């Protein structure tokens, strides 16, 4: 018999929505009343949201404008 696995949830529309969803997952898991399978699914979704948030933060860091003399330019970590 084939196992019914839920398809992976899509990435949230924004960093803020991802953070809200992650906070809700943490609250549900801390409550301690989730069945094992739901706890595992919540953990997996939480890990996905963390990766998404880390990616968005990394992207934001790369786009920070820095002052170079009298000119603002995009931050590039490899620039010398």
Backbone as CSV, one residue per row, in Angstrom:
resi,resn,N_x,N_y,N_z,CA_x,CA_y,CA_z,C_x,C_y,C_z
1,UNK,0.846,-1.174,0.000,0.000,0.000,0.000,0.885,1.228,0.000
2,UNK,0.559,2.208,-0.841,1.358,3.432,-0.951,1.101,4.313,0.259
3,UNK,2.174,4.937,0.735,2.074,5.839,1.884,1.689,7.223,1.377
4,UNK,0.724,7.848,2.027,0.301,9.189,1.640,1.170,10.211,2.353
5,UNK,2.096,10.811,1.611,2.950,11.841,2.171,2.462,13.185,1.671
6,UNK,2.327,14.162,2.603,1.902,15.475,2.147,2.991,16.113,1.297
7,UNK,2.568,16.860,0.272,3.561,17.545,-0.543,4.177,18.665,0.283
8,UNK,5.446,18.975,0.017,6.091,20.024,0.797,5.378,21.357,0.601
9,UNK,5.226,22.084,1.695,4.552,23.377,1.637,5.425,24.377,0.881
10,UNK,4.766,25.276,0.210,5.483,26.287,-0.563,6.132,27.301,0.381
11,UNK,7.134,27.989,-0.152,7.767,29.055,0.614,6.746,30.161,0.849
12,UNK,6.826,30.812,1.996,5.922,31.930,2.271,6.199,33.102,1.323
13,UNK,5.261,34.022,1.258,5.401,35.171,0.359,6.460,36.154,0.849
14,UNK,6.630,36.247,2.167,7.576,37.216,2.724,8.324,36.624,3.906
15,UNK,9.421,37.260,4.261,10.197,36.877,5.446,9.322,36.961,6.695
16,UNK,8.531,38.032,6.790,7.694,38.244,7.975,6.652,37.137,8.137
17,UNK,6.056,36.705,7.028,5.079,35.613,7.092,5.750,34.307,7.499
18,UNK,6.968,34.086,7.013,7.713,32.884,7.390,7.990,32.894,8.884
19,UNK,8.387,34.039,9.399,8.686,34.157,10.828,7.440,33.936,11.672
20,UNK,6.306,34.493,11.235,5.038,34.281,11.954,4.672,32.799,11.991
21,UNK,4.795,32.135,10.847,4.460,30.711,10.785,5.401,29.897,11.671
22,UNK,6.674,30.254,11.640,7.654,29.550,12.470,7.340,29.733,13.957
23,UNK,6.984,30.938,14.357,6.627,31.192,15.759,5.400,30.382,16.165
24,UNK,4.420,30.267,15.263,3.216,29.475,15.552,3.568,27.997,15.706
25,UNK,4.449,27.504,14.864,4.875,26.104,14.949,5.570,25.847,16.277
26,UNK,6.456,26.736,16.660,7.189,26.580,17.925,6.208,26.557,19.096
27,UNK,5.239,27.462,19.075,4.252,27.507,20.161,3.466,26.206,20.247
28,UNK,3.039,25.663,19.074,2.293,24.395,19.080,3.151,23.251,19.596
29,UNK,4.428,23.235,19.201,5.306,22.148,19.632,5.636,22.258,21.119
30,UNK,5.793,23.483,21.613,6.090,23.669,23.035,4.915,23.274,23.911
31,UNK,3.709,23.345,23.364,2.516,22.950,24.102,2.586,21.471,24.484
32,UNK,3.262,20.671,23.651,3.470,19.266,23.971,2.278,18.360,23.730
33,UNK,1.280,18.829,23.018,0.073,18.026,22.818,-0.072,17.493,21.401
34,UNK,0.919,17.732,20.560,0.847,17.223,19.186,1.174,15.735,19.158
35,UNK,0.437,14.966,18.381,0.800,13.560,18.180,2.166,13.487,17.484
36,UNK,2.798,12.348,17.572,4.142,12.166,17.033,4.238,12.557,15.566
37,UNK,3.350,12.052,14.723,3.427,12.345,13.290,3.280,13.841,13.017
38,UNK,2.381,14.499,13.735,2.213,15.946,13.553,3.435,16.699,14.058
39,UNK,4.044,16.211,15.126,5.273,16.828,15.636,6.397,16.732,14.614
40,UNK,6.518,15.570,13.989,7.555,15.387,12.967,7.303,16.292,11.768
41,UNK,6.052,16.393,11.340,5.715,17.269,10.214,5.969,18.732,10.573
42,UNK,5.622,19.112,11.803,5.848,20.483,12.244,7.346,20.783,12.309
43,UNK,8.120,19.826,12.794,9.575,19.995,12.847,10.150,20.173,11.440
44,UNK,9.691,19.350,10.511,10.172,19.427,9.132,9.815,20.779,8.516
45,UNK,8.585,21.232,8.718,8.170,22.534,8.186,8.981,23.659,8.838
46,UNK,9.212,23.541,10.135,10.016,24.547,10.834,11.422,24.629,10.267
47,UNK,12.020,23.487,9.983,13.366,23.466,9.404,13.359,24.128,8.026
48,UNK,12.300,23.875,7.240,12.169,24.500,5.919,12.057,26.016,6.069
49,UNK,11.270,26.476,7.032,11.102,27.909,7.246,12.400,28.562,7.717
50,UNK,13.152,27.865,8.544,14.440,28.402,8.999,15.382,28.584,7.822
51,UNK,15.451,27.587,6.950,16.305,27.713,5.756,15.862,28.889,4.892
52,UNK,14.556,29.049,4.727,14.016,30.160,3.941,14.422,31.498,4.570
53,UNK,14.236,31.635,5.879,14.571,32.885,6.568,16.071,33.177,6.481
54,UNK,16.891,32.152,6.678,18.337,32.343,6.569,18.721,32.813,5.172
55,UNK,18.084,32.251,4.160,18.351,32.645,2.777,17.977,34.106,2.547
56,UNK,16.809,34.507,3.055,16.366,35.889,2.898,17.303,36.853,3.625
57,UNK,17.769,36.482,4.812,18.696,37.334,5.550,20.039,37.450,4.834
58,UNK,20.510,36.351,4.267,21.755,36.371,3.506,21.613,37.289,2.298
59,UNK,20.470,37.186,1.601,20.211,38.061,0.454,20.187,39.528,0.882
60,UNK,19.547,39.800,2.010,19.458,41.186,2.492,20.846,41.727,2.827
61,UNK,21.677,40.910,3.465,23.039,41.343,3.792,23.815,41.690,2.533
62,UNK,23.615,40.935,1.480,24.330,41.177,0.232,23.868,42.463,-0.445
63,UNK,22.681,42.923,-0.115,22.146,44.112,-0.771,22.338,45.388,0.032
64,UNK,22.944,45.295,1.182,23.136,46.477,2.018,24.018,47.474,1.284
65,UNK,23.596,48.725,1.286,24.387,49.781,0.651,25.469,50.234,1.629
66,UNK,26.670,50.400,1.124,27.778,50.869,1.944,28.315,52.167,1.357
67,UNK,28.858,52.995,2.212,29.434,54.252,1.775,30.865,54.009,1.333
68,UNK,31.143,54.327,0.091,32.477,54.166,-0.480,32.943,55.557,-0.894
69,UNK,33.694,56.205,-0.006,34.050,57.601,-0.241,32.797,58.434,-0.085
70,UNK,32.385,59.097,-1.145,31.161,59.900,-1.120,30.023,59.238,-1.885
71,UNK,30.181,57.982,-2.270,29.207,57.303,-3.108,28.649,56.082,-2.402
72,UNK,27.320,55.925,-2.470,26.691,54.707,-1.956,26.749,53.651,-3.038
73,UNK,27.112,52.444,-2.670,27.131,51.343,-3.621,26.632,50.103,-2.905
74,UNK,26.203,49.113,-3.663,25.752,47.857,-3.075,26.923,47.136,-2.423
75,UNK,26.659,46.510,-1.321,27.679,45.726,-0.623,27.963,44.468,-1.405
76,UNK,29.242,44.236,-1.664,29.673,42.984,-2.272,30.796,42.425,-1.420
77,UNK,30.554,41.296,-0.759,31.535,40.777,0.198,32.892,40.448,-0.420
78,UNK,32.948,40.157,-1.724,34.207,39.796,-2.347,34.973,40.999,-2.899
79,UNK,34.351,42.184,-2.870,35.024,43.373,-3.408,36.155,43.787,-2.480
80,UNK,37.224,44.273,-3.086,38.391,44.701,-2.289,38.539,46.185,-2.356
